[in-house]
Structures are given as structure tokens and as C-alpha cells.
Amino acid sequence: MNIKFDNVFVEDVSTVAGPFVIKGPLKDKFDKKYEDFYDGENTFEKCEIKELIEAIKVLLKKTNKNEEDIDIAISSDLMNQLTISNFAYSKLNIPFLGVYNACASMCESILIASSMIDSGKIKNAICTTSSHNMTAERQYRNPVEYGAPKPKRATFTVSGATGIMLTNNKSDIKVTSATIGKVIDMGVTDIFDMGAVMTPSAAYTLNEHLKNTNTKVSDYDLILTGDLGMYGKKMFIDYCKEEYNIQIGDNYDDSATRIYDYKDNVYAGGSGPSCLALVTYSDIIPKMKSKSLKKVLLIATGALMSPTTSNQKLSIPSVSHAICLEVI
């Protein structure tokens, strides 16, 4: 399903980046940085709440707005029942919606907010997301205290928080369309192989977007998937060609392969809802503002597992959503 938008624009973005990320190739491009997984707090979860609040405050300052000026906030994270977002927004005077499509939530929140703005129901919205390596690893895989070894195909959850301000006031960057993906389950049960889990849904969403917008891969300056990792990136290229006869060119990349410098043991790259958001807001949006990139397709990829279903050896479904940004 594709939705076209006529009156939705990007006002500004915010980025707060944590350990490992701040040593990577984008290290000089973040608004705020924190050096360790606690950032002065006594739990990992409190750290993530703190960093999400910080990302919101940075965004409000950059856009010269108060909390009362925001019509709605839409937020996502990985913790049970959106714990991080709920605690963060309990300290803020902003109407709140929580959404969950795992790492596809970034694009999900943008397409929901854009639909509300384009309809004229609201004038602005902020979309935020957060993830934290230690909170996510503890919930979805092994207790971090175990120090359990992982296979090379695993990804290393990104620690950070981000925000984007969407508005009906014209700016240089417009949200022109969104494609809503569908849940695809290929029977993969490996909780470490997120590339294999999410590649089919990412390819499906790309194909649907190109078909419904009557565009080609070459029409975009950049097509950026969420967090398939270095192995998933190769799978995506092959899968698009074999399943949909889509030839992926040099204008494609995956944010998971851009976030780390690989000097530390980050395995196949980044993951988590903040992975695509940190790369997009710290690097892609500035390039669009300078007009070195003019048309970008973001495909956020999400693995829809839970600790319960993983422990029961159920397969891992996936969904991917796409957002098109254009310089006007």
C-alpha cells in the first residue's frame, strides 16, 4: 500500500549517540554523545530513558518550540510494552502515541504522523525512537552478564536516540510518499540472523514502492535499508534480483554497515530502531539540505519476535515500511 503526501515537510532532526557509535564513521555528526552504557544512571534502562528525553529536548531547542507547541509525539523503542517511550513522555507535556514494528518503527511513525499532518488534522508532530545495546541484548538474546559468544552473522544493537520534527510549513525537504509493507514469515528461527529474517520483507516493500509510484531504482540518489547487516545487504541484492527482477545499483546501501568502524567486535554491523534513524538524521538529512542528495528512499526493516516466541522456537516474522524524502 502506497500513500502520497502533498503537504508534509522535515523541519529538523536530533541525534543522541552512545558507545561504539560515537567512534564510528559518523562520530562528528551527532548532536549529543554519551561515553558508556550507563551515562550516569544506575541501570541501562534509565540510561535509555535519559537519552530519549535528551533527543526530544535537543529537537525542541533546534526548532525553537516548547512542549505545548507540539500537536502529537509518536515514539518507539524495543522494550516490553514500549517502556522507554512511556517513561520518557510521562515527564513531558506532549500528546503521545506509542508504536511498535520493531526496527521498522521509524518509518511507521513517520508515515502515521505524515498522514495526520497531510489530512489537516494537525500542524506538526515529532517522531522519536531509541535503542540501547544492553537493554535489547538482555531482553531478546542472552543476559549480558553471560558474555556468551555470538556468530559472525549477528548484529550489535545500536545505542542512541533520535527525533524528527514534521510540519505543514514548507521546508527544503518534503516527505512525498510512504509504502506500508506486509508481514512476511519465511520460517527463519535464528535470533542472530536478522539479515535472513528481514530481507524478504524489505525486498517486497521496495518492489511495491517502485510499482505503485511508477519509479525505477535509478530514480533515487540513495536507497537505504534499515539494519540488514553486511550479510543481509548481500542477501537483499540477490533476493531483489531473483524474486522481483530488480537490479540493485551503486545507489543502494544499508545503514547497519555505515554505523560502526568495525575496530570493535560489532559482528555484522548495527541493528535496532535507532540504527537507520541515526544514519539518516546525522548524515543523509544534512546531505539533502546541501542538495548533494535530492531523492532518498528509506526502508526500515523490523524483526517481529518476542522472547517468549523465540524460546518456543517459533519462526520470526518481519515487516518493512518505506518513506520517500525529496528536496524541493
Secondary structure in CASP SS format (residue, H / E / C, confidence):
PFRMAT SS
TARGET T0000
AUTHOR 0000-0000-0000
METHOD secondary structure of the structure
MODEL  1
M C 1.00
N E 1.00
I E 1.00
K E 1.00
F C 1.00
D C 1.00
N C 1.00
V C 1.00
F E 1.00
V E 1.00
E E 1.00
D E 1.00
V E 1.00
S E 1.00
T E 1.00
V E 1.00
A E 1.00
G C 1.00
P C 1.00
F C 1.00
V H 1.00
I H 1.00
K H 1.00
G C 1.00
P C 1.00
L C 1.00
K C 1.00
D C 1.00
K C 1.00
F C 1.00
D C 1.00
K E 1.00
K E 1.00
Y C 1.00
E C 1.00
D C 1.00
F C 1.00
Y C 1.00
D C 1.00
G C 1.00
E C 1.00
N C 1.00
T C 1.00
F H 1.00
E H 1.00
K H 1.00
C H 1.00
E H 1.00
I H 1.00
K H 1.00
E H 1.00
L H 1.00
I H 1.00
E H 1.00
A H 1.00
I H 1.00
K H 1.00
V H 1.00
L H 1.00
L H 1.00
K H 1.00
K H 1.00
T C 1.00
N C 1.00
K C 1.00
N C 1.00
E H 1.00
E H 1.00
D H 1.00
I C 1.00
D C 1.00
I C 1.00
A E 1.00
I E 1.00
S E 1.00
S E 1.00
D C 1.00
L C 1.00
M C 1.00
N H 1.00
Q H 1.00
L H 1.00
T H 1.00
I H 1.00
S H 1.00
N H 1.00
F H 1.00
A H 1.00
Y H 1.00
S C 1.00
K C 1.00
L C 1.00
N C 1.00
I C 1.00
P C 1.00
F E 1.00
L E 1.00
G E 1.00
V C 1.00
Y C 1.00
N C 1.00
A H 1.00
C H 1.00
A H 1.00
S H 1.00
M H 1.00
C H 1.00
E H 1.00
S H 1.00
I H 1.00
L H 1.00
I H 1.00
A H 1.00
S H 1.00
S H 1.00
M H 1.00
I H 1.00
D H 1.00
S C 1.00
G C 1.00
K C 1.00
I C 1.00
K C 1.00
N E 1.00
A E 1.00
I E 1.00
C E 1.00
T E 1.00
T E 1.00
S E 1.00
S E 1.00
H C 1.00
N H 1.00
M H 1.00
T H 1.00
A H 1.00
E H 1.00
R H 1.00
Q H 1.00
Y H 1.00
R C 1.00
N C 1.00
P C 1.00
V H 1.00
E H 1.00
Y H 1.00
G C 1.00
A C 1.00
P C 1.00
K C 1.00
P C 1.00
K C 1.00
R C 1.00
A C 1.00
T E 1.00
F E 1.00
T E 1.00
V C 1.00
S C 1.00
G E 1.00
A E 1.00
T E 1.00
G E 1.00
I E 1.00
M E 1.00
L E 1.00
T E 1.00
N C 1.00
N C 1.00
K C 1.00
S C 1.00
D C 1.00
I E 1.00
K E 1.00
V E 1.00
T E 1.00
S E 1.00
A E 1.00
T E 1.00
I C 1.00
G C 1.00
K C 1.00
V C 1.00
I E 1.00
D C 1.00
M C 1.00
G C 1.00
V C 1.00
T C 1.00
D C 1.00
I C 1.00
F C 1.00
D C 1.00
M H 1.00
G H 1.00
A H 1.00
V H 1.00
M H 1.00
T H 1.00
P H 1.00
S H 1.00
A H 1.00
A H 1.00
Y H 1.00
T H 1.00
L H 1.00
N H 1.00
E H 1.00
H H 1.00
L H 1.00
K H 1.00
N H 1.00
T H 1.00
N C 1.00
T C 1.00
K C 1.00
V H 1.00
S H 1.00
D H 1.00
Y C 1.00
D C 1.00
L E 1.00
I E 1.00
L E 1.00
T E 1.00
G C 1.00
D C 1.00
L C 1.00
G H 1.00
M H 1.00
Y H 1.00
G H 1.00
K H 1.00
K H 1.00
M H 1.00
F H 1.00
I H 1.00
D H 1.00
Y H 1.00
C H 1.00
K H 1.00
E H 1.00
E H 1.00
Y H 1.00
N C 1.00
I C 1.00
Q C 1.00
I C 1.00
G C 1.00
D C 1.00
N C 1.00
Y E 1.00
D E 1.00
D E 1.00
S H 1.00
A H 1.00
T H 1.00
R C 1.00
I C 1.00
Y C 1.00
D C 1.00
Y C 1.00
K C 1.00
D C 1.00
N C 1.00
V C 1.00
Y E 1.00
A C 1.00
G C 1.00
G E 1.00
S E 1.00
G C 1.00
P H 1.00
S H 1.00
C H 1.00
L H 1.00
A H 1.00
L H 1.00
V H 1.00
T H 1.00
Y H 1.00
S H 1.00
D H 1.00
I H 1.00
I H 1.00
P H 1.00
K H 1.00
M H 1.00
K H 1.00
S C 1.00
K C 1.00
S C 1.00
L C 1.00
K C 1.00
K E 1.00
V E 1.00
L E 1.00
L E 1.00
I E 1.00
A E 1.00
T E 1.00
G E 1.00
A E 1.00
L C 1.00
M C 1.00
S C 1.00
P H 1.00
T H 1.00
T H 1.00
S H 1.00
N H 1.00
Q C 1.00
K C 1.00
L C 1.00
S C 1.00
I C 1.00
P C 1.00
S E 1.00
V E 1.00
S E 1.00
H E 1.00
A E 1.00
I E 1.00
C E 1.00
L E 1.00
E E 1.00
V E 1.00
I C 1.00
END
